[in-house]
Amino acid sequence: MSPETPVPSLVVVGVSHRNAPLVVREALAVAREDLPRALARVKREAGVSELMILSTCNRVEVYAAGGVAEAQTIASILRAHACARSRIIPMLDQHVGEAAVRHAFRVAASLDSMVLGEPQVLGQLKDAYQAAEMAGTLGPVLNGLRHHSLAAAKHVRTETGIGRHAVSVSHVAVELARKNFGTLEGRRVLLVGAGKMSSLAAGRLVRKGAHATPRGAAREPA
């Protein structure tokens, strides 16, 4: 890269629990097995050199090398995708440059999570970066972001008390049920939904005495 060539900035475009209901997040969600195709398609249509997609229960965000124009193009692609899938046209957050870096660090450190300090997002981020790397859409800008944001998240957890009592949404839901009913011993519980959070909730409910038979439920510290 010559001295005259501008260094690509960072953009983050997407939705989260802060600005979009579940139905909107579902309209934009990308399944793990679909990530390679989605990464290649959005990278090509947006005309960017680097791209990563973070798709979780609480957020769907595209991280890319670029500026304001690229952010707007990515937003148009996401709106068209959501509309084609469910006739929803989402309102999207757009972060560019320093604001995008700050947002990425907050997400990695679990400062932007529905439950402050929850540990799941860090693993989800690592998986998202790995998927981008395997798909060939990770470059120097996003690779640098990966190393610095994960290091910052580790620093936050070791230097502050944010992770001392880290809990997940499933943990909070079960504790709220215990508070309302007094005890879960012998109670039958219906879980509506699927995925990791439901598996975590099912496992925790059983450990608290509820009647359930989760198959392959993910483990979570009691």
C-alpha positions in Angstrom: 0.0 0.0 0.0 1.5 3.3 -1.1 1.7 6.4 1.3 -1.0 8.0 -0.9 -3.5 5.1 -0.4 -6.0 5.8 2.3 -6.1 3.3 5.1 -9.6 1.7 5.3 -11.6 2.7 8.4 -14.0 0.5 10.3 -17.8 0.4 10.0 -20.3 -1.5 12.1 -23.9 -1.8 10.8 -26.8 -3.7 12.4 -29.4 -4.1 15.1 -29.3 -5.2 18.7 -31.6 -5.6 21.7 -31.2 -1.9 22.3 -32.9 -0.8 19.1 -34.8 -3.7 17.6 -37.4 -6.3 18.8 -36.8 -10.0 18.4 -38.9 -10.2 15.2 -36.5 -7.7 13.5 -33.4 -9.5 14.8 -34.8 -12.8 13.5 -35.4 -11.3 10.1 -31.6 -10.5 9.8 -30.2 -13.5 11.7 -27.7 -15.7 9.9 -27.4 -19.3 10.8 -23.9 -20.7 11.5 -24.0 -23.0 8.4 -25.0 -20.0 6.2 -22.2 -17.7 7.3 -19.7 -18.5 4.5 -22.3 -17.8 1.8 -23.5 -14.6 3.6 -20.0 -13.3 4.1 -19.1 -13.8 0.5 -22.3 -12.3 -0.8 -22.4 -9.2 1.4 -18.7 -8.6 0.8 -19.2 -8.7 -2.9 -22.4 -6.6 -3.0 -21.0 -4.0 -0.6 -17.7 -3.8 -2.5 -15.6 -4.0 0.7 -12.3 -5.7 1.2 -13.0 -7.2 4.6 -16.2 -8.3 6.4 -17.3 -10.1 9.5 -20.9 -10.9 10.6 -21.8 -11.3 14.3 -25.2 -13.0 14.6 -26.5 -13.8 18.1 -29.9 -13.9 19.9 -29.4 -10.2 20.9 -27.7 -8.7 17.9 -26.9 -9.0 14.2 -24.1 -6.8 13.1 -21.8 -6.5 10.1 -18.2 -5.3 10.7 -16.4 -4.1 7.6 -13.4 -2.1 6.4 -14.8 1.1 4.9 -16.3 4.5 5.5 -19.7 6.2 5.4 -20.5 5.1 1.9 -19.8 1.5 2.7 -21.9 1.7 5.8 -24.8 3.0 3.8 -24.4 0.3 1.2 -24.3 -2.4 3.9 -27.4 -0.9 5.5 -29.3 -1.1 2.2 -28.2 -4.7 1.7 -29.5 -5.7 5.2 -32.8 -3.8 4.7 -33.4 -5.6 1.4 -32.6 -9.0 3.0 -34.9 -8.4 5.9 -37.7 -7.2 3.7 -37.4 -10.1 1.3 -37.5 -12.6 4.2 -40.3 -11.1 6.3 -41.4 -7.8 4.8 -39.6 -6.0 7.7 -37.5 -2.9 7.0 -35.3 -2.5 10.0 -33.9 0.7 11.6 -30.2 0.1 11.6 -27.4 1.5 13.8 -24.4 2.7 11.9 -21.0 3.3 13.5 -18.0 4.6 11.5 -14.4 5.1 12.4 -13.6 5.8 16.1 -17.3 5.3 17.0 -17.2 1.8 15.4 -14.0 0.8 17.2 -15.5 2.0 20.5 -18.7 0.0 19.8 -16.7 -3.1 19.0 -14.8 -2.8 22.2 -18.0 -2.4 24.2 -19.6 -5.4 22.6 -16.5 -7.6 23.3 -16.3 -6.5 26.9 -20.0 -7.3 27.4 -20.8 -3.6 28.2 -23.4 -3.5 25.5 -25.1 -6.8 26.4 -28.6 -7.3 27.6 -27.1 -8.6 30.9 -24.1 -6.6 31.8 -21.0 -8.8 32.1 -22.5 -11.9 30.5 -19.6 -14.1 29.2 -21.3 -15.7 26.1 -20.7 -12.8 23.7 -16.9 -13.2 23.9 -17.1 -16.8 22.6 -19.6 -15.7 19.9 -17.3 -13.0 18.8 -14.4 -15.4 18.5 -16.5 -17.8 16.5 -17.6 -14.9 14.2 -14.0 -13.9 13.5 -13.0 -17.5 12.9 -15.8 -17.9 10.4 -14.7 -14.8 8.5 -11.1 -16.0 8.6 -12.1 -19.4 7.1 -14.3 -17.6 4.5 -11.4 -15.4 3.4 -13.1 -12.1 4.4 -10.8 -11.2 7.2 -8.0 -8.7 6.5 -5.6 -6.5 8.4 -8.3 -4.0 9.7 -10.6 -6.6 11.1 -7.7 -8.9 12.3 -6.3 -5.9 14.2 -9.7 -5.2 15.7 -10.0 -8.9 16.7 -6.8 -8.8 18.6 -7.3 -5.4 20.3 -10.9 -5.9 21.2 -10.4 -9.4 22.7 -7.4 -8.1 24.6 -9.5 -5.2 25.9 -12.3 -7.5 26.9 -9.8 -9.7 28.9 -8.4 -6.6 30.5 -11.9 -5.4 31.6 -12.6 -8.8 33.1 -9.4 -9.1 35.0 -9.1 -5.5 36.1 -12.7 -4.8 37.1 -15.4 -6.7 38.9 -17.7 -7.0 35.9 -17.2 -10.7 35.5 -17.2 -11.6 39.2 -20.9 -12.5 39.2 -21.3 -12.9 35.4 -24.7 -14.3 34.5 -26.6 -14.9 31.3 -30.2 -14.0 30.2 -31.2 -17.6 31.0 -29.7 -17.3 34.5 -31.7 -14.1 35.1 -34.9 -15.8 33.8 -34.6 -18.8 36.1 -33.7 -16.6 39.1 -36.8 -14.4 38.4 -39.0 -17.6 38.3 -37.5 -18.7 41.6 -38.2 -15.3 43.1 -41.9 -15.3 41.9 -42.7 -18.9 42.8 -40.5 -19.3 45.9 -39.2 -22.7 44.7 -39.0 -24.6 41.5 -38.9 -28.1 43.2 -41.4 -30.4 41.4 -42.7 -27.8 39.1 -43.3 -28.4 35.4 -41.9 -25.7 33.1 -42.6 -25.0 29.4 -39.8 -23.4 27.4 -40.9 -21.6 24.3 -38.1 -21.4 21.7 -34.9 -23.2 20.9 -31.2 -22.6 20.7 -28.4 -22.2 23.3 -30.2 -19.9 25.7 -33.2 -22.3 25.9 -30.8 -25.2 26.5 -29.0 -23.2 29.2 -32.3 -22.3 30.8 -33.5 -26.0 30.7 -30.3 -27.2 32.3 -30.5 -24.6 35.1 -34.2 -25.3 35.7 -33.5 -29.0 36.2 -30.6 -28.2 38.6 -33.1 -26.1 40.6 -35.5 -29.0 40.9 -38.0 -28.4 38.0 -39.3 -31.3 36.0 -37.7 -31.2 32.5 -35.8 -33.5 30.3 -33.3 -31.4 28.2 -31.4 -33.4 25.7 -27.9 -32.3 25.2 -28.5 -29.1 27.3 -25.5 -26.8 27.3 -23.8 -26.6 30.7 -23.7 -23.4 32.7 -22.2 -22.8 36.1 -24.8 -23.1 38.9 
